[in-house]
């Protein structure tokens, strides 16, 4: 009987221990597994991405909106400079984190873009900047928001990432932290351009007249041209392509929105990615998954299957008035910037920087500097940067949504298109996305008339204004 009692006690102990896993842990203590077996529970890409040399890749965007033809060269040139600077770091074996920081710094210093000097002004006439930087290998991030005395907020974000146990600083606290770690504080006036003072005065004139904010909804074409908001093309309101939404819900954009890069050895057509000789073909993500944008006068927009407002005569009347008065609603506009990179060691990084929206209330923070919204990176899924209307992007945590799709096995090309479709179908949002997986596959998409973007790989550099 004593033996039976001891045996019964042992069985009961064994059952309890197995239930609580301590028995298994006890076995692991005495019989440790191989190091390779002690990795965390693998995600999809763990089975595909190994510790081998990777082909460095850098993707950059300069904002999604209706880029006017007279601003096209400046946007492509700015994106190309950012690519050259960032990719020079990657080609020397540098880190993805260093590459995206350097690329975004170039864009912040370029007044063509809504980041750093020349950004949109708040309602009280100041520049307030937001930025986020994330390292997908170490899962570290640094962000700043509402900074007014820093020329390059992305560099302050890097200091937060590397030098602080915290992740996010705002306002004067962010500026003090940056100054304590070697950054120079400047006067806010150094970031303000006369161009932006004029744009703010125009926006406030509309506001005083009781007119709606068209920053994201698009213009009311019945209004006099001089009262149109010149930032409206960023999210101009088009019609939904109902006839092409059957089945998958994605519109067929054949012959639409793609430009030949003659003389460069590159072309933008269709879907996928290929490398031939010294050039490559970016077979992108489609111009717009669910909608076709209106073509603003003088703006870069797809040719072919155009979709115009129902009251076409009103639009033509407003456009002719704009031309007669020398006013273009889309002239001299700009938007958020960002970059994602994969380095030779297989690490991913992402960076996004912005001056926010025109005439915003001081203290307003958009999606750009929020982890998982306008920026995110994780070696086990993807790196992403977004641009566009911040509030819907924040509500959907769209950056993380897109990278989770990649982690589940969806190709980045498709995940990018699905993210923009989700943004529009769920909340009527408009914007653009660049998405890069740890195996080098990538995706770009936007549902605005244009998005300045650039790609750099060992095959060469490519820039464009539509996808």
N, C-alpha and C positions, 0 to 999 in steps of 0.2 A: 504493500500500500504506500509506504513512503516514496518508493520509486515512481509509482503511478502519479502520486501527487506532484512530485518534482517535474515529471514529464508534462503533466497537464499545465502546470505553471509556466513551463518553458514555451509550450504552444501558445498560451494566452499572451505571453510577453512578445512572442514572435509576431502574432497577428497584430497586436497594438503597434509594434515597431514598424512593421511594413506599412501599415496605414499612415503612420506619421513620417515615413521615409527615413527615419533615423537608422534603421537596419541597413538600408542601402548605403547611406553615408558611411556607416561603420565599415562596410566592405570596401568602399572606395578609399578609405583611409589606409587599409592594409594592402589593397591591390589597386594602386592609382592607375588610371588609364593613360594611354599615350597622350602627349601634349596636344596633338591634333584633334583628339577627341574631347578636349576640355573647352572647345570654343562655344560661344553662345548658340542658342537655337538658330539654325541658318535661315536666312531669307532667300528669296528666289535667286538673286545674283551670286550668292555664295557658291553655287554649283557651277558658275560660269566664269567668275573673275578670280584668277589665281595670282599668286605673288610672282608675277613675271613682268617684263618690260612692257609698258603700254605706250601707244602712240599719243603724244600730247595733243590735246584739243582745247581750243578756246572759242567760246561763243560770246558775243557782245550784242547788246541792243541799246539804241538811243531813243527809245520811246515810240509809242504807238498812237498815231493820229493822222490827219490828212496833211502830209508834208507837201507844201507848195513847190511847184517846179523850180522857182528861183532859189529855193533853199535846199534842193536835192544835193547839189554838189557839196555844200557845207556839211550836211548830215553824213554823207558817205565818206567824206574826207576825215571827219572827226572820228567816225567808227573805225576807219582804217588805221588812223594813228593809234587808237586804243589797242587794236589788234596787234599792230607791229610791236608796241611797247610790251604788252602782256606776253605775246608769244616768244619774244626774244628771251624772256625769263624761262619759259617752259623749254625752249630748244636747248638751253644751257644746262638742263637738268634741274631747274629751279622748281619750287613748289607751286601747286595750284593756288594756294592762298596768296603767295606773293604776286602771282600773275593777275588775279582778279583785282587785287588792291591797286596794282599799278595801272591796269586798264581803266578802272573807274576813276582814278585820280586824273588821268588825261581828260576824261569826259567832264569831270567836275570843273576843270580849268578852262573848258571850252564854253563860251557863252551861248553857243548854238543850242545847248541842251539845258533842261530844267534841273540842274544840279550844280551846287557851288555858285560861282559868280554868274550873275545874269538870271538867277532863278525868279520865279513868280514872287510877287510881294503879298504880304498879309494885308488885311484891311487897314492896318495902321501904317503901312508903307515900309515894312521891314522884310528882310529875308530870314526865314527860319528853315533850317536844313535837317533832314533825317537820313540815316544810313545804317546798314547792317552788313556784317561780314560773318560768314560761317565756314568752319573747317569740318568737312565731312569725315575725315579720318579720326580726329580726336573728339569729334562732336562738341566742339567749343564754338561759342559765338560771342560777338560783341556788337552792341548797338548804341546809337545816340539819336536823340530827337530834340527838336526845337532849339538847336544851337544857332547862335547868331554871330559869333565872333571867331569862327573857325573856317578857314578857306577850304579845307578838305576834310569833311566829316567822315569819309571812309577811312582816313588815317587815324582819326580818333577812335573809330569803331575797332580798328586793329589793336590799338592800345588797350581798350577795354577787354578784348579777347585774350590778349597775352598777359596783361599786367594786373588784372583785377579778378577777385573771386566772384564778382557780380557779372551780370550779362548786359545790363541796360542802364544807361544814364541819360537824364534829360535836362535841358535848360542850363542854367548857371552851374549846376553840379557837374554836368558833362564837360563844360568848358573848363572848370577848375581842375577836373581830373586830367584833362588833356594837357593843360598848362603845366601841371605838376610833373607830367611825364615828357616834357620837352617841346610841346607844340606852342607856337606863337599865337597869341590872341590878337585879332585885328579889329578895326572899327567896322561895324555893320555896313557903313556907307561904301566900303570898298567892294561889297558884294552887289550893290544896287546899281542898275543901269537906268539911264533916262528912258530907254525903250520900255522898261517895265513900269516906270512911273506913268507913262502915257497909257499903257495898257490898263493899269489899275484905275486911272481916272475914268477911262471909258467904261470899265466894269461897274464902277460906283455910280456913274451917270445912269446906266441901265437900272441899277438897283433903286436909285432915288425915284426913277420914273415908274417903279412898281412892276418892272418887267422881270420875267422869270430868268433864273440862272441857266444859261445854255451850255455851261462848261462841259456837260456830259450828255445832255439830251438832244443837242443839235438845234439849229436855228428855226425860228418861226419866220418863214419866208415872206409873210405878209408885212413884216416890219420894214421901215426904211433901212437902207443898207448901212447908214452910219450908226445904227443902234444894234447891229448884229454883233454878238460876242465873238471875237476873233479866235477864241479857243474852242468854239463849237465843233469843228471837224474832228476833234480828238475822239468823240463818240457820236458822230453824226447819225441821225435816225434813218435807217433804210427800211425797205419793206422786207418781210420774211419771204424767202423763196419757197413758197408752199409747194409748188409743182415739183420741186427737187428734193423734198424731204421724206419721200416714201421709203419705207424699209429702214435704213440705217439712220435717217434723219440728217445726213450730211449732204449738202448741195454739191452737184457736179460742177466743177469749175473749169471745164475744158476750155482751153483757149483764153483763160481769164487770169489776169493779174500776174502773169509771168513775163519776165524780160530777158532777152538774150544778152549775154555778156560778151559781145563780139570782140575778138582780138585778145581776149584774156585767157582763152582756153577753158572757160567755164560756161555752164548754162544752167538755167533754173527751169526745170520741167518736172511735172508729175509727182511721183511719190517714191521715196527711198533714198539710197545713197550709194554712189559708186565711185571708184577711182580708176582712171584710165591714164596711163603715162604720167605726165607731169601735171595734168589738170584733173578736175573732178566735176561731177555733176551733182548739184544739190537738188534732189527731187523732194521738194519740201512738203509742207503739211497742208497745202490748200490755202486759198486766200481767206475764206471765211466759211466755217462749217455750216452755219444756219442762215446767214444773211448776206446780202450783197449791198455794199455801201453805195451811197450817192457819190457822184463825181463832182467835187467842189471846183469852181473855176480856178484854173491854174494849179490844181492839186494833182499829185500823182495818185491815180486810181486805176483799177483794172479796166481794160478795154473789152469790148465784146458784150456779154450778157449784162447790160446795165439794168439797174432797178431804180426808177425815179419815183418821187412822191406823186401821189395821185393827182394833185393839182399842179400839173406840169407848167401851165402858163404862169402861175404865181412864182414858181422857181425861176423861170426864164426872166420874168420881170425884175425880180430881186437881183439876179445875176447881172443883168444888163445895167441896172442902177449902180451896182458895185463897180463894174468896169468903167462906167461913165464918170464916177466920182474918184476913180483911182483907189478904191478900197477893196481889199480882198479879205473876207472873213478869216481865212486861214493863214494870212501873211505873218511871217516872223514868229511862229509859235514854236513850242518845244515841249518835251515831256521827260519823265523819269529815265534813268540810265541803269544798266546792270551788266553783269558778266558772270559766266560759269566756266569752270575749267577742270580738266583731267590732266594730271601730271604723269611723268614716266613711271612713278612708283604706284600708280593706281589710286591716288588720293583725289577726292573731289573738293571743290570749294565754290562758294557763291557770294556775290556782292551786289547790293542794290543801293542807289543813292538818289535823293530827290529834293527839290525845293517845294514840293507840295502843289497845291492848287491855287489858282489866281483868286485874290481877294478873300482868302480863307481867314477864319477867325483865329487870332493869335492863340497858339497852344494846340491847334488841331494837329493830330498825327494820323497819317494814312497807313497804307499797308506796307510800304517799302521797307521800313525798319522793324517790322514785326516778324518774329520767327514763325515760319510756316505759312505766312500770308504772302508777302511780296518777295520772300527770300528764304531758301532752305538748302541744306546740303547734308548728305549722309552717304558714306561709301557703300552701304548696303541697299541703297535705293537709287538716288539720283541727286543732281544739283539743279536748282531752278531759280530764275529771277523773273518777276512779272512787272508789267507797266500798265497804266490805265486808271480807271475809276477805282479809287482805293476802298471805298466803303463796302461795295459788294464783294470785293476780293477778301476783305477782312472777315466778313460774315461767313464766307464759305471756307476760310482757311485754305485757300486755293493752292498755294504752293505745296503744302503737305499733302493735299488731296492728289495732286499730280504725281508727286514722288511715290506715294503709296501705290498708285496704279502701276508704276514702273516696277516697284518691289514685288508686286503680285504677278509679274510676267508680261505686262502690256508693253509693247515697244514704245520708246519715248516719242517717236513720231506720232503714233496714234494717241498716246496719253496727252500730248500737247493739244491736239485738236479737240479731244474730249473735254479737256479742262476749259477751253474757251467756249465750247458749246454749252457746257454746264453753267458757266458764268452767265451767259446770255439767257439760257432757257429758265434758269432758276430765279435770277434776280434782274434780268435785263441789263446786265453789266457789259461793259466794253473794255477791251484791253488787248495785251499781247503777252506772249510767254516764250522763254527759251529754256530748254530742258535737256540735260546731258546725263546719260547713264554711265556707270562705271566700266562698261565695255566699249565706250566711245560712240555708241549710237546716240543720236540726238533728235530733237524735234523743235520746230518753231511754228507758231501759229498766232493769228490775230484776227479780230473781227472789226478792226478800224480800217479806213482806206489805205493806210500804209503803216509800216514799222521799219525804222532804220535798224539794220542788223549786220553782223559780220561773223564770219567763220574762219578759223585758222587751224590747219592740220599740217602734217609733214608734206602734203601735196601742194600746199599753197594757201593764199588768202582769197576770200571772196566776200563781197559786200553787196547789199541789196536794200531796196525800199519796199518791196512786197515779197510775200512768200507764196 
